[in-house]
Amino acid sequence: MSNGSSITHFLLLAFADTRELQLLHFCLFLGIYLAALLGNGLIITAVACDHRLHTPMYFFLLNLALLDLGCISTTLPKAMANSLWDTRAISYSGCAAQVFFFAFLISAEFYLLTIMAYDRYVAICKPLHYGSLLGSRACVHMAAAAWGSGFLYALLHTANTFSISLCQGNGLDQFFCEIPQILKLSCTDSDYLREVGLIVFGACLFFTCFVFIVVSYVQIFRAVMRIPSEQGWHKTFSTCLPHLVIVSLFISTAVFAYLKPSSISSPSLDLVLSFLYSVVPPAVNPVIYSMRNQELKDALRKLIGHFFISHRLCAFLCKGFSVSVPTSIHYSSPPP
């Protein structure tokens, strides 16, 4: 295989050699995927249906749930299909699409997390200017900027990665098409260093966003310490701490996965890091954001209550308006 054009497919990492373990991995991934779909779907529905949640914070949370759904849907379904059908193959075009969508969604998610930190900073440190700084138009523009920046970033990386000549086989030590794994198949150091330069540039950009998030939370915590009531402390930490946990998990695992030295790289370590930043956040984000958020819990409880009430009402009406049809009709003979 002299270059990338001669490769028709890639071989992803096989989780197990035995059929029983493959099916076990399929069931595990299916459970995680369904939990992510259910959790993020409930958040999207609750925010969309409850007018009390039509605020900038929950608008950004809705966008985050959409990105989480797209991110986990890019990686897990193909891994589940491979485990179920006992195969490792993914087509060249399928791999390119997976790289593009994953880079697009994961980078847009981090930009959105940065915007969410700014939203919390303005709400707590500059509450009198919240309406002017974060109006509906400004929120839409910021969310669109996050999605658009992620799209351009992914387009740049995907075009550069798949223009590299590949001559080291077609096996990837990962359960999805990841850029560092594809770079290991490059023929020349110049192609490899060109993409690594883009990754370093992206890492610097993410680090700048991370510094902005840290500075925002330093200002938030300083303002919180001046709040006299414990109720104000609780409400602030319930909305800020989940966001800080997600950002810390995301940035630490993603940056280390892409920039770790090759001397400490191993298939097991690469697999764990990729799982932590690509699968865990979309699955646990709904739990983290709803666990300490009373408004969101109330909206979810109301949504689930309406679902069961409407279901029971429908069943009652269907039962009440059912008409019994006689199976046979007997005609009496006319009188003589």
C-alpha positions as CSV (number, residue, x, y, z in Angstrom):
1,M,0.0,0.0,0.0
2,S,1.9,3.0,-1.3
3,N,-0.5,5.7,-0.4
4,G,-3.9,6.4,1.1
5,S,-5.8,6.0,-2.2
6,S,-4.9,2.3,-2.3
7,I,-6.5,1.7,1.0
8,T,-10.1,0.7,0.7
9,H,-10.8,0.0,4.3
10,F,-9.3,0.1,7.8
11,L,-9.3,-2.5,10.5
12,L,-10.5,-1.3,13.9
13,L,-9.4,-2.7,17.3
14,A,-11.0,-6.0,18.2
15,F,-12.1,-6.0,21.9
16,A,-12.0,-9.8,22.3
17,D,-11.3,-13.0,20.4
18,T,-14.1,-15.1,21.8
19,R,-17.7,-14.8,20.6
20,E,-19.0,-14.6,24.2
21,L,-16.8,-11.6,25.1
22,Q,-17.7,-9.9,21.8
23,L,-21.4,-10.2,22.7
24,L,-20.6,-8.9,26.2
25,H,-18.9,-5.8,24.8
26,F,-21.9,-5.3,22.5
27,C,-24.4,-5.4,25.4
28,L,-22.2,-3.1,27.4
29,F,-21.9,-0.5,24.7
30,L,-25.6,-0.9,23.9
31,G,-26.5,-0.1,27.5
32,I,-24.2,3.0,27.5
33,Y,-25.6,4.2,24.2
34,L,-29.2,3.8,25.2
35,A,-28.5,5.6,28.5
36,A,-26.9,8.5,26.7
37,L,-29.8,8.6,24.2
38,L,-32.4,8.6,27.0
39,G,-30.6,11.1,29.3
40,N,-29.8,13.6,26.6
41,G,-33.1,13.2,24.9
42,L,-34.9,13.9,28.2
43,I,-32.8,17.1,28.7
44,I,-33.6,18.3,25.1
45,T,-37.3,17.6,25.5
46,A,-37.5,19.2,29.0
47,V,-35.7,22.4,27.9
48,A,-37.7,22.6,24.7
49,C,-41.1,22.0,26.4
50,D,-40.8,23.9,29.7
51,H,-41.0,27.7,29.2
52,R,-39.3,28.2,32.6
53,L,-36.1,26.8,31.1
54,H,-36.1,29.1,28.2
55,T,-33.0,30.9,29.5
56,P,-29.4,31.3,28.1
57,M,-28.0,28.6,30.5
58,Y,-30.5,26.0,29.5
59,F,-30.3,27.0,25.8
60,F,-26.6,26.2,25.9
61,L,-27.3,23.0,27.8
62,L,-29.7,21.9,25.0
63,N,-27.0,22.5,22.5
64,L,-24.6,20.5,24.7
65,A,-27.0,17.6,24.8
66,L,-27.3,17.7,21.0
67,L,-23.5,17.6,20.6
68,D,-23.3,14.7,23.1
69,L,-25.9,12.7,21.1
70,G,-24.0,13.3,17.9
71,C,-20.6,12.5,19.4
72,I,-21.6,9.2,20.9
73,S,-23.6,8.3,17.8
74,T,-20.4,8.8,15.7
75,T,-18.3,6.2,17.6
76,L,-20.4,3.6,19.4
77,P,-22.8,2.3,16.8
78,K,-20.0,1.1,14.5
79,A,-18.1,-0.5,17.4
80,M,-21.3,-2.3,18.4
81,A,-21.9,-3.5,14.9
82,N,-18.4,-4.8,14.6
83,S,-18.8,-6.7,17.9
84,L,-22.2,-8.1,16.9
85,W,-21.1,-9.2,13.5
86,D,-17.6,-10.3,14.4
87,T,-15.8,-8.0,12.1
88,R,-13.2,-5.2,12.3
89,A,-13.6,-3.4,9.0
90,I,-14.6,0.1,8.3
91,S,-14.6,1.6,4.8
92,Y,-12.1,4.4,3.9
93,S,-15.0,6.9,3.3
94,G,-16.7,5.7,6.5
95,C,-13.4,6.3,8.4
96,A,-13.1,9.8,6.9
97,A,-16.7,10.6,7.9
98,Q,-16.1,9.3,11.4
99,V,-13.0,11.5,11.8
100,F,-14.8,14.5,10.5
101,F,-17.9,14.3,12.6
102,F,-16.1,13.3,15.7
103,A,-13.6,16.2,15.4
104,F,-16.5,18.5,14.5
105,L,-18.7,17.6,17.5
106,I,-16.0,17.2,20.1
107,S,-14.3,20.6,19.3
108,A,-17.7,22.3,19.1
109,E,-18.5,20.9,22.5
110,F,-15.4,22.3,24.1
111,Y,-16.1,25.8,22.5
112,L,-19.7,25.5,23.9
113,L,-18.3,24.6,27.4
114,T,-16.2,27.8,27.2
115,I,-19.3,29.8,26.4
116,M,-21.2,28.2,29.2
117,A,-18.5,29.3,31.6
118,Y,-18.9,32.9,30.3
119,D,-22.6,32.6,30.8
120,R,-22.1,31.6,34.5
121,Y,-19.6,34.4,35.0
122,V,-22.0,37.1,33.7
123,A,-24.9,35.7,35.6
124,I,-23.1,35.7,38.9
125,C,-20.5,38.5,38.6
126,K,-22.4,40.9,36.4
127,P,-26.1,40.2,37.0
128,L,-27.3,43.7,36.1
129,H,-25.8,43.3,32.6
130,Y,-27.0,39.8,32.0
131,G,-29.9,40.7,29.8
132,S,-27.8,43.0,27.6
133,L,-24.8,40.7,27.3
134,L,-26.7,37.5,26.9
135,G,-29.8,38.3,25.0
136,S,-31.5,35.8,22.8
137,R,-29.7,37.1,19.7
138,A,-26.3,37.0,21.4
139,C,-26.9,33.4,22.6
140,V,-27.8,32.2,19.1
141,H,-24.7,33.9,17.7
142,M,-22.4,32.4,20.3
143,A,-23.9,28.9,19.8
144,A,-23.6,29.3,16.0
145,A,-20.0,30.4,16.4
146,A,-19.2,27.2,18.5
147,W,-20.8,25.0,15.9
148,G,-19.2,26.8,13.0
149,S,-15.7,26.8,14.6
150,G,-16.0,23.1,15.2
151,F,-17.0,22.5,11.6
152,L,-14.0,24.5,10.2
153,Y,-11.6,22.8,12.6
154,A,-12.8,19.3,11.7
155,L,-12.7,20.1,8.0
156,L,-9.1,21.3,8.2
157,H,-8.0,18.2,10.2
158,T,-9.9,15.7,8.0
159,A,-8.6,17.1,4.8
160,N,-5.0,17.2,6.0
161,T,-5.2,13.7,7.7
162,F,-6.5,11.9,4.6
163,S,-4.1,13.7,2.2
164,I,-1.2,11.9,4.0
165,S,0.4,8.9,2.3
166,L,-0.2,5.8,4.3
167,C,2.1,2.8,3.9
168,Q,2.1,1.1,7.3
169,G,-0.8,-1.2,6.8
170,N,-4.5,-0.4,7.6
171,G,-4.8,-1.6,11.2
172,L,-5.9,1.0,13.8
173,D,-5.4,0.2,17.5
174,Q,-8.7,2.0,18.4
175,F,-12.4,1.2,18.4
176,F,-13.0,4.2,16.1
177,C,-11.1,6.2,13.6
178,E,-8.9,8.5,15.6
179,I,-6.4,10.9,14.1
180,P,-3.3,9.8,16.2
181,Q,-3.9,6.2,15.2
182,I,-4.1,7.1,11.5
183,L,-0.9,9.2,11.8
184,K,0.9,6.0,12.8
185,L,0.4,4.7,9.3
186,S,2.0,7.6,7.6
187,C,4.9,7.0,5.2
188,T,7.0,10.1,5.7
189,D,7.9,12.3,8.7
190,S,6.9,15.5,6.9
191,D,3.3,14.4,6.5
192,Y,3.3,13.2,10.1
193,L,4.7,16.5,11.4
194,R,2.3,18.6,9.4
195,E,-0.7,17.1,11.1
196,V,1.0,17.1,14.5
197,G,1.5,20.8,14.0
198,L,-2.2,21.2,13.5
199,I,-2.9,19.1,16.6
200,V,-0.5,21.3,18.6
201,F,-2.2,24.4,17.3
202,G,-5.6,23.0,18.2
203,A,-4.3,22.1,21.7
204,C,-3.0,25.6,22.2
205,L,-6.5,26.9,21.2
206,F,-8.1,24.5,23.6
207,F,-5.7,25.5,26.3
208,T,-6.6,29.2,25.8
209,C,-10.2,28.3,26.2
210,F,-9.4,26.3,29.3
211,V,-7.5,29.3,30.8
212,F,-10.5,31.4,30.1
213,I,-12.8,28.9,31.9
214,V,-10.4,28.8,34.9
215,V,-10.2,32.6,35.2
216,S,-14.0,32.8,34.9
217,Y,-14.5,30.3,37.7
218,V,-11.9,32.1,39.9
219,Q,-14.0,35.2,39.6
220,I,-17.2,33.2,40.2
221,F,-15.9,31.6,43.4
222,R,-14.6,35.0,44.6
223,A,-18.1,36.5,44.1
224,V,-19.8,33.5,45.7
225,M,-17.7,33.8,48.9
226,R,-19.2,37.3,49.3
227,I,-22.8,35.9,49.2
228,P,-24.1,35.9,52.8
229,S,-26.8,33.3,52.4
230,E,-26.0,29.6,52.2
231,Q,-29.0,29.1,49.8
232,G,-27.2,31.4,47.3
233,W,-24.0,29.3,47.7
234,H,-25.9,26.1,47.0
235,K,-27.6,27.4,43.9
236,T,-24.4,28.7,42.5
237,F,-22.4,25.6,43.1
238,S,-25.2,23.4,41.8
239,T,-24.9,25.0,38.4
240,C,-21.1,25.6,38.3
241,L,-19.6,22.5,39.8
242,P,-21.0,20.1,37.2
243,H,-19.7,22.2,34.4
244,L,-16.3,22.4,36.0
245,V,-16.2,18.6,36.4
246,I,-17.0,18.0,32.8
247,V,-14.4,20.5,31.6
248,S,-11.7,19.0,33.7
249,L,-12.5,15.5,32.6
250,F,-12.7,16.5,28.9
251,I,-9.6,18.6,28.7
252,S,-7.3,16.3,30.7
253,T,-8.1,13.1,28.8
254,A,-8.4,14.6,25.3
255,V,-5.2,16.6,25.4
256,F,-3.2,13.8,26.9
257,A,-4.6,11.3,24.4
258,Y,-3.4,13.5,21.4
259,L,-0.2,14.9,22.9
260,K,1.2,12.1,25.0
261,P,4.8,11.0,24.1
262,S,5.0,7.9,21.9
263,S,7.3,6.3,24.5
264,I,4.4,5.8,26.9
265,S,1.8,5.0,24.3
266,S,0.2,1.5,24.4
267,P,-3.1,0.1,23.0
268,S,-4.6,-0.3,26.5
269,L,-3.8,3.3,27.5
270,D,-5.0,4.7,24.2
271,L,-8.2,2.7,24.5
272,V,-8.9,3.9,28.1
273,L,-8.2,7.6,27.3
274,S,-10.3,7.6,24.1
275,F,-13.2,5.9,26.1
276,L,-12.9,8.6,28.8
277,Y,-13.2,11.6,26.5
278,S,-15.4,10.2,23.7
279,V,-17.9,7.9,25.5
280,V,-18.0,8.9,29.2
281,P,-18.9,12.6,28.9
282,P,-21.9,12.1,26.6
283,A,-23.2,9.3,28.9
284,V,-22.7,11.1,32.2
285,N,-23.4,14.7,31.3
286,P,-27.2,14.3,31.8
287,V,-26.6,12.8,35.2
288,I,-24.1,15.4,36.3
289,Y,-26.2,18.4,35.1
290,S,-29.5,17.1,36.5
291,M,-28.2,15.7,39.8
292,R,-27.7,19.0,41.5
293,N,-30.0,21.2,39.4
294,Q,-33.4,21.5,41.0
295,E,-35.0,23.4,38.2
296,L,-34.0,20.7,35.7
297,K,-35.1,17.9,38.0
298,D,-38.5,19.6,38.5
299,A,-38.9,20.0,34.7
300,L,-38.0,16.3,34.1
301,R,-40.4,15.2,36.9
302,K,-43.1,17.3,35.3
303,L,-42.4,15.9,31.8
304,I,-42.4,12.3,33.0
305,G,-45.6,12.9,35.0
306,H,-47.4,14.4,32.0
307,F,-46.3,11.4,29.9
308,F,-47.8,8.9,32.3
309,I,-51.0,11.0,32.8
310,S,-51.5,11.3,29.1
311,H,-50.8,7.6,28.6
312,R,-53.4,6.6,31.3
313,L,-55.9,9.1,29.9
314,C,-55.5,7.7,26.4
315,A,-56.0,4.1,27.7
316,F,-59.1,5.2,29.7
317,L,-60.6,7.0,26.8
318,C,-59.9,4.1,24.4
319,K,-61.5,1.7,26.9
320,G,-64.5,3.9,27.6
321,F,-65.4,4.5,24.0
322,S,-64.9,0.9,22.8
323,V,-68.1,-0.5,21.2
324,S,-68.9,-4.2,21.4
325,V,-70.1,-5.6,18.1
326,P,-72.3,-8.7,18.2
327,T,-70.9,-11.7,16.6
328,S,-74.2,-12.9,15.2
329,I,-77.5,-11.4,14.4
330,H,-80.8,-13.3,14.8
331,Y,-83.8,-12.2,12.8
332,S,-87.2,-13.0,14.3
333,S,-89.8,-14.4,11.8
334,P,-92.6,-12.0,10.9
335,P,-95.9,-12.5,12.6
336,P,-98.4,-14.5,10.5
